[in-house]
């Protein structure tokens, strides 16, 4: 049984709650590579919780997408790796993340140096978004960091 599934949107993530029987499901469009072998390895390691936030049911048949909390924190595997950027890059327990501020006040974190990349979208309702990243370390670690390190960003 899949507890976490979702759909992806082109650039901005559209997150909707679907009303149905039981718990509302989170929708977020998966990336094209979300069901690739590397993303399957990531999905097998998605964290059980993100801090106090429990997993959410997602609305599509892709294990490469998961969600936790309300409003949902959404993780998606299969994104194209980011190239050099001026966005801040941070190391969280050995995982390099590029942090991008979104127009709605949320933050998009994208792994750096891994192919495919993993994206974590944190809504503006959460304080200190980087503090939500450590639980993703084991899952993201399933993809080797072979394309460079955080220090490479912007060089």
Rosetta blueprint (number, residue, H / E / L):
1 X L
2 X L
3 X L
4 X L
5 X L
6 X L
7 X L
8 X L
9 X L
10 X L
11 X L
12 X L
13 X L
14 X L
15 X L
16 X E
17 X E
18 X E
19 X L
20 X L
21 X L
22 X L
23 X L
24 X L
25 X E
26 X E
27 X E
28 X L
29 X L
30 X L
31 X L
32 X L
33 X L
34 X L
35 X L
36 X L
37 X H
38 X H
39 X H
40 X H
41 X H
42 X H
43 X H
44 X L
45 X L
46 X L
47 X L
48 X L
49 X E
50 X E
51 X L
52 X L
53 X E
54 X E
55 X E
56 X E
57 X L
58 X E
59 X L
60 X L
61 X L
62 X L
63 X L
64 X L
65 X E
66 X E
67 X E
68 X E
69 X L
70 X L
71 X L
72 X L
73 X E
74 X E
75 X E
76 X E
77 X E
78 X E
79 X E
80 X L
81 X L
82 X L
83 X L
84 X L
85 X L
86 X L
87 X L
88 X L
89 X E
90 X E
91 X E
92 X E
93 X L
94 X L
95 X E
96 X E
97 X E
98 X E
99 X E
100 X E
101 X E
102 X L
103 X L
104 X L
105 X L
106 X L
107 X E
108 X E
109 X E
110 X E
111 X E
112 X L
113 X L
114 X E
115 X L
116 X L
117 X E
118 X E
119 X E
120 X E
121 X E
122 X E
123 X L
124 X L
125 X L
126 X L
127 X L
128 X L
129 X H
130 X H
131 X H
132 X H
133 X L
134 X H
135 X H
136 X H
137 X H
138 X H
139 X H
140 X H
141 X L
142 X L
143 X L
144 X L
145 X E
146 X L
147 X L
148 X L
149 X L
150 X H
151 X H
152 X H
153 X L
154 X L
155 X L
